[in-house]
Amino acid sequence: MNALDRFAALSGATVTVTGGFGLVGSRIVHRLRALGAKPLAVGRLDAYGSSVYSSVFGISPRDPDVIAGDITDAALMDDLVAGSDVVIHAAALADVAECTRNPTAALQANVHGTQTVLDAAARHSGTLSRLVFVSSASVYGIGTGSSDVGARFSESDPLTPGSIYANTKLWGEHQTALALGGPDASYAVVRYFSVYGEPQVVKENSHSWVVAWFAMRAALGLPLHLNGGGRQVRDFVHVDDIAEATLLAAVTDRAHRATVNVGTGRATSIRQVADLVHRHYPVAQIIETPRPPGDPLGACADISRMREVLGWAPQVDIENGARRYVEWLARTPEAIPAWLHTEAQAA
């Protein structure tokens, strides 16, 4: 059965999307709207400035399918899940650096919040067709920094999380299986690799989201910093493909209690990303800087299980994805945050 046929099951379905105001969550919400589903986007409106949600992500608190609230609110989550056919749990404090600086906040969002969502899902497992837990490739560890074919993370590999963020995600995977282990419950786990794409917006004091970082800095005439020389590799997955894979995990029979990587199977170095952005901003300087503590060396995904279980492969490669981001930024310069403008003015 092709993807469109499987997506027919979402027409008219009520789907709660936690973290519905972020890059991934908002894209899933928009895709659900297009498929004729009834998404309920729930989350806190404090990760970005208020204008970002409406003007950049296209999500407004005034939208009838948007609920501004905290996933640790047990009454709220129970009410939403009770009326849902599917739950996609994408909410998290997903910034590795911020989780390291503030582990208590990471535990509150990624452990307490996840448990609250899972408690509600377990109570209503008889009417809930599936919960999709969004995990991360960080559960595999720091990687080798190699683009060799053998340097791939497979779902059967040992899991050695090397950060607080990764540890909370691995806990979430195990807890999902425990909480929804009953005969009436269904869940899937998707391990995202490096998500990028328009309209991603960078955050201060973070070293994630490298495509957006490089493009926004280059647009302002700031240098592109290659931490550790840019030798680290990532498997860059466009947010359009992330949304598609996540929804397929929600409706595909074979995804029942499956864990799948969501990647492209291709390793791209940070230096290569800088070169792709530099093509569009040839005057931008490229400077080598020290690698931040805990920054993974990286590897790419083994996507054979994803292909087998979801019957699907990503459609956007990094060359086209980076070009799309640069073109979007040229059309939407207001997406560059004020603090980055301030840095450019001081440079």
C-alpha positions, 0 to 999 in steps of 0.5 A, a space after each residue: 500500500 502506498 503512502 497516500 493510501 495509508 494516509 487516507 486513515 488520517 482523514 477526519 482523525 483527531 491527532 494530538 501533536 505535542 511540541 506542535 509549535 516547533 519546527 517539526 511539530 508545526 510541519 506535522 500539523 500543517 501536513 495533517 491539515 492538508 490530509 484532512 485530519 484534525 490536528 491539536 497542536 499543544 505546547 508552550 510558546 516560550 522557545 522563540 519570540 511570539 512573532 516567530 510562531 505566527 510569521 515563521 512557523 505559521 502557528 498562532 494561539 488564535 488558531 482553533 486547533 492550537 492549545 497553549 499549554 504544558 505537557 506536564 499538565 496531567 488534566 490537559 493531556 488526559 483531556 486531549 488524548 481522550 479525544 484523540 485517535 493518534 498522538 505524536 509526542 514530539 515535545 522536548 527540550 531538544 537543544 543538547 547544549 541547553 540540556 547540558 547547562 540546565 539538566 533540571 529543565 531537561 528532566 522536567 520536559 523530557 522525562 516528567 512531560 513524557 511520563 504525563 503524556 504516556 500516562 494519558 495514552 495508557 489510560 486511553 489505549 483502547 481508543 487510541 490507535 497509536 502513539 509515536 514517540 519522537 526520539 533521536 540518533 543521539 541515543 547511539 552515542 558520539 559516533 566516529 566522524 567517518 563517512 565510511 559505509 561501515 560507520 552507520 547507526 543501526 537500530 540493533 546497535 548498542 546504545 551509549 548516550 553521551 549527553 543529558 539530552 540523549 539520556 532522556 530520549 533513551 529513557 523515553 524509548 524504554 518508558 514508552 515500551 513499558 507504559 504501552 506494553 498492554 495488549 490494546 496499546 500500539 506505539 512506534 519510535 522514530 529516531 530522528 537524525 539531523 533535522 534541518 530546513 526552512 523555516 528553522 530559526 537559530 537559538 542563542 548559545 546553541 551549536 545545533 541547526 548548522 544549516 540555519 546557523 551558517 545561512 543566517 550568519 552568512 546573510 549578515 556578513 558574519 563568519 562561518 565557524 567550523 567547530 573542530 574544523 568541521 570534520 564531524 559528519 551528520 545525516 541531514 534530514 529535511 523537515 518535510 521528510 521528517 514529517 512524512 516519516 513520522 506520519 507514516 509511522 503513525 499509520 503503517 501496520 508494520 510500524 506497530 511497536 517498531 523502532 526506526 531510524 529516520 535519516 537519509 543514509 548519507 553522511 555529510 561533513 559540517 565543512 561540506 555544509 559550509 561549502 554549500 552555503 558559501 556558494 550562495 554567500 561567496 564573501 563569507 569567511 570560514 574560520 576553524 574553531 575548537 570543537 565544543 565539549 560533547 559535540 558528537 563526531 557523528 555518523 549516518 543512519 542505516 535506513 534499511 529498516 525504515 525502508 522495510 517498515 515504512 516502505 518509503 525513502 526521503 526525497 530531499 537531499 542536502 544540496 537541494 535542502 540547503 538551497 531551499 533554506 537560503 532561498 527562503 531566508 532571502 525571502 524572509 529576512 525577518 526570520 533572523 533573530 534580533 540578537 544575531 543582528 546585534 552580534 553582526 552590528 558589534 562585529 
